[in-house]
Amino acid sequence: MVLLLFSTASLSAQVGIGTENPSPRSSLDVRSQINGVGDFYGFMPPRIPDENARDLMAPLPEDEGLLIYVVSTETLEIWNGQNWELVRKISATVFADELFISKYVQDDDNFNAIEIANFTGVTKNLSNYRIAIGQGKNPLSIFIALDNLSLPHGSVYVVKHPNAAAITANQISADLTYSGQDAVVLQDVSGTVTYDVLGKVELDWPYGVKRLLQKRKGKGPSLLCDLNDYQIFAPNQTQKFGSHSF
């Protein structure tokens, strides 16, 4: 059994694990050795057996920052105040199930652009995909076929409206017209299969008004648009287009 040294200072409430002299600037000081000598030890976060057990924890918004390791999914997760967010998945290689919309921008005068990323592990032919747009509460009615090009794993493809002059794109389409309340969907070319959704189809929702959305690391295609999956920037941050990290 490994014995760790605990030290407390009652006046300042410092606690040390593995040290008799915790830093006066910390409330908890955890060291990898005991007083700087002997074997090295790591920090093991609370281990939760599966996602069902995780959900039974029912953390509150004020529990933001809570960190756990979920054994069944091999994921390190942190509570962001509303949802569990993936910090790290222990795997040699992690792939997305399909292509997904990695970036989106909307601003005045159809300053619109969409970035599509491939992190599936294989090359995809873009002619098998299309962008669909539903304006306001109307069904999907604008369809933009993608060029007949191969998109290798780890690459992105940018489609923009002609008015988005500041963005370098692979394809320019005057049909890429949407407000920040319109649904933007990535589908197969026939419209039979939907892969990724921004906004809500047939519902006004100002999720993307005058902003740039960038999918967070580890977040791939989803049929439900959750803004917690995105980093949100001002629409002038156009240098972010052209590459993505999954």
FENQUI-V502790 format. One record per helix or strand. SS is the DSSP state (h for helix, s for strand). FROM is the first residue (numbers start at 1). TO is the last residue. If there is no record, write none. Layout:
SS FROM TO
SS FROM TO
This chain:
s 6 9
s 14 17
s 28 30
s 34 34
s 37 37
s 47 48
h 51 56
h 61 63
s 67 70
s 75 79
s 84 89
s 100 106
s 113 118
s 124 125
h 126 128
s 129 134
s 142 145
s 150 151
s 155 160
s 171 172
s 183 188
s 194 198
s 200 200
s 203 203
s 211 215
h 227 229
s 230 233
h 238 240
